[in-house]
């Protein structure tokens, strides 16, 4: 039988636990209010940071891209703004076409190929056009995975009957093949059935309403400026703000991408246009040695797959590393004019088409 004296320590413990919890809540609340007060913007506005960030992303992307049931999205034909010009066929401008009737070079890839953070004439496809003296079509699309790059190459090649095709990627594009949704945009993806890639999620659905994409923790903590501040300091905003849906475990994308180089080889044979598979690199490679080692391994493996399937390959790493400061070849995340000019020279040499 519990006596009042025996119950007293238990009650005291509960009071102490409650006091500690209350102190933590009050402390966090004061930090939250203090952070909002010092910002000068958020003291009286308590919107969900994650939701607002996703709204901005969708509004920006929906302005310059159009939904595509086969690829997820493509550049919006006729778009013009902030140094970006998309022609009537959904390709980024590479400047005035050279005189003559030479067949074009088709270039396909992600945001590094599209040329984020630089103007039309500073992208490497535009530089390549000037170097070769023949038309170059920039079919790059920001945010694409390697699977989408392959599918877009297959879609564009029959339309333009190019003299040669360049398919460029960074290592992160391989990871994107493991996803069904990236940055709020649904995408096609491939499953593996008995070792064979099978296309899924086509037709691709349009953007889901942003309000429906938040998870439990993003709803519960998304209004906290303090939590947002911590996530920024931990460099975790990619996963916190990003609306991503994974369909394959990490590493599966490497197998899928390797197999997809066989589709490029089939296109090379059917179209008669030689395909050059080009590896580019994001700036973190020059900041983090362990990250660089993993990215280079993934890149080398995919280039090796392409080579085994009969594709010409180009790894730009050594040429970038040989510059005095490789990090100076980038704006924030993407290459600047000097970096793109170097990539264009490397691609031109690999193609061997100067003057042809």
N, C-alpha and C positions, 0 to 999 in steps of 0.2 A: 504494500500500500504506500503510495507517494504522500509524503507529508508536505506541508507548506514550505518547510525548510528545504526539502529536496527539489521542489518545483521552482524555488527562487533562482538558482543558478541557470536553469534552462530559460527562464523568462529574461534573465539578465543577458544571456547570450543572444537571444532573439532581438532584444532591444539594441544591442551593440551592432548586430548584423544590419538591422534596419537603419541605424545611424550611419554606418559606413556607406550603405547603398544610397541613402539620401544625400550624403556628402558628395558622392561621386556624381549623382544626377545634377545636383546644384552646381558643382564645379564645371561639369560639361556644359550646363546651360549658360553659365557665366562666360565660359570661353566662346560659346556659340554667339552670344549677344555681342561680346567684345570684338570678335572677328568681324561680325557684320557691321558694327559701328565704325570700325577703322576702315572698312572698305568704302564707306560713303554711298553705297548703292543698295545694299541688301537688308538694311535694318527694318524697312517696312515692306519689303517684298520677299515672300517666302515661297517662291515657286520651286518646282522640282528641277534641280540642275540637270539631271540625266534626261528628263523629258524635253527640256528646252534645248539641250545640245542636239538631241536627235531630231527635233523639229527643224533646227537650223540646217542640219546636214541634209535632210530630205528636201527641204525647200531649195537649197542650193543645187543639189543634184538633179532634182526634177526640173529645174530651170534649164539646165544645159544637157540633160540626157532625156531619152525617150524610152518607154518600156518596150522591150522586145521579147516575144514569147519563146524565142529559141535561145537567146543569149542572156536574158535578164534585163539588160538595158544596153543602149548604144548612144553615141553622141547625137544630140538633137540637130537634125539638118537645118541649116540656116542660122544657127546660133552665132551670136557675136557679142563679146564682152570681155573686159579685163585682159586684153591682149590675145584672146582666143577666138579664132574664126573657124567655124565648121561649115563645110560646103554643102551643097544641095544633096550630096550623096552620103552625108554623115561622116566624112573624113576631115581631119584637121588640115588646114591650109599649110602648105609648104612653100608658099610664095609663088611668083609667076612661073609657069611651066616653061622649060627650055624650048627653044625653037626646034622644029622637026617633028617627025612622027615615030620616034623610037618608042617601043613598048615600055611600060612603066616598071619600076621596082616596087613591089608591095611590101610594106613594113607593118607588122602586127606585134602588139605587146601590151604592156600595162601603162601605168602613169609615167614611167621613165621614158617610154617610147612616145606616148602622147605629148609629154613635155610640160608637166605641171611646173608652176613657178617661173616659167619663162614665156616670152612672146612667141608668136608663130614662127618667125624666121630664126629663132634661137634654139629650136628643137633639133635633135640630131638627124631626124629624117630630112628636115629642111637643109641642114648642112650637107647631108649626103647628096641631095639633089644638086647642089651647087658644085660639089666635088666631081660628080659623075657627068654632069651636063645632060642628064636625062631625067624624065619625070619620076618622082618618088611619091608614092601614096602613103600617107600616115594613117594607118588603121588602128593605132594604139587606143586603148580605152582604160582610163584610170580605174583602179580597183579590181581589175580582172585577175582571176586565177589562171593557172596554166591550162586548165581544162577549157576555160572560155577563150583563151588565146588560140588554142587549136581549133575550136569550133568556129571562131570568127575567121581564121585563115581559110578554113574549108568553105565558108560562105562567100568570102570576097574573091578568092582566086578565080572561080569560073566567071565572075562578072568582068574582071579587068584583064584576064589572060596575061599576067605579068611575065616579064623576061626572067625575073628571079624573085624569090621571096625571102624576107628576113623575119624570123620569129624570135623576139627577144623576151627575156624574163629576168626576174630577181628570185632569190631563193624563197622569199616569202610567198611568191605565187604558187609554189608547190604546196605549201600549207593550205592555201585557199581552196585547193581541190578537195579538202576534207570537210568543207562547209556547204550547207544548203542556203545559208544567208550570211552576207557580209555587209556591215554598215547599213543595216535596215533594208538592203536590196536582196530579194531572193535571186537565186542563180541556178543554172543547170549543174548537175554533178554526175559523177560516174560511180556505180557500184561495181564490185568485182564478182562475176559469176564464173566459177571454174577457171579463174585466172584471166577472164576476158572482161574488159570494161563495158558496162551497159549504161546507157544514158538514162538519167532519171530527172524528175521534176520539170518535164517539158510537156505541155507549154508551161512556162515559168509564170507564176502568179505575180500581179503587180504589187507595189508597196502595200504592206499591211498598215492599217491606221496606227500612228505612232503611239497613241495612248494604250494600245493593246500589247505593246512589246515589252513593257516593264515587268521585271520579276519581283518577287516578294521583297527582297532587300533593297531594290532600287525604288520601290514605292515607300518602304519604311524609312530609309535613310537618305533618299534622293533630295530631300529638302534641307538637309543639314549642310551649312557652309563649312562647318568644322570637318565633317567627314569628307567633303569635297576637297578641302585644303590638304588633308592627310593623304588622300588618294593621289593628288597631284604630286606631292612630295615623294611618294613611293613610286611614281611613274607607272601607275596602274589605271590610267584613264582609258587606255585602249579597250580593256575588258569591261570597265565600269560603264563608260558611255556607249560603247559599241554594241549594236544589236546583231549578234552573231549566233547562228545555230549550227552546231557541229553534227555531222552524220557519220563520221569515221574517226576512229582513234588516231592519235598523233602517230605519224610514221606511215600511215596508209597512203597519204598523198604522194609519197616518193614512189611507191609501187605503181600507182595509177598514172602519174606523170610519165614514168619510164615507158609504160605500155602505150601511152598516147603518142609518143614519138613515132610509133609504127604507123599511126594514122597520117602523120606528116609525111612519112616516107611513101605511103600510098598516094598521097596527093602529089608529091614530087614526081612520081612515075606517071600518074594519069594526066597531069597538066604539062609535063615537060619542062617545068620551071624548077631549077635547082633551089633548094632550101638551105639557108644558113641559120643555124640555131645559135643565138648569142646570149651569153650570160653577162648581166650587169650587176652592180652592187650598190646597196643602200649605205648611207653614211655611218651607220652604227658599226659596220665592219671595220672602220678605221678607228673606232673608239674603244672597242671591247675585244681583246684577243680571243677569249673563249667563244664569244658569239661569232667572230670571224672564222674560227676553225670549223664550227658547225655549218655555217653558211657555205663555206668553200667545199666542205665534204658533200653537201646536198647538191651544190652546183656541179661539181666534177662528176658525180654519179649520174645526173641527168644528161650532161653533155656526153658521157660515155654511152648512155642508152641511145642517144641520137646518132652517135658515130657508128654504133653496131648496126643501126637500121639504115645506114647509108646516107645520113645527113652530114653536111659540112658543119663544123662547129667553131665557135670563137669564144674564148674565155678572156675577158678584158681585165682581169685582176692584175696581172703582172705589169701591164702598161700603166694602169692607174697607180699602182704601188711605186712605180719608178719615177713618178712626178715628185717634186720637192715636198709638197704637202697635199696629199690626196684629199684631205678634208676640205681644202679650199676650192675643190671642184663642185661644191654643192651650195645651194641657196640655204634652205632649212633642211628639207628631206630629199629633195630632188636635185638633179644636176643643174648647174648654172650654164651660161653660154660657153665658157671655156671647157667644162666637163663634157658637154654635148658635142663640141667641136672635136674633142679627142675621140669620143666614141664613133663619130662619123668617119674619121680618118681610119680607124681600125676596121670598121665594117667595109669601107671602100676598098681597102687593101685586101681584105678577105674575099670579097666578091670578085676582085680582079677584072672589073668592067671599065676602068678608066679609059676613055677614048673609044669604047666599043659601042 
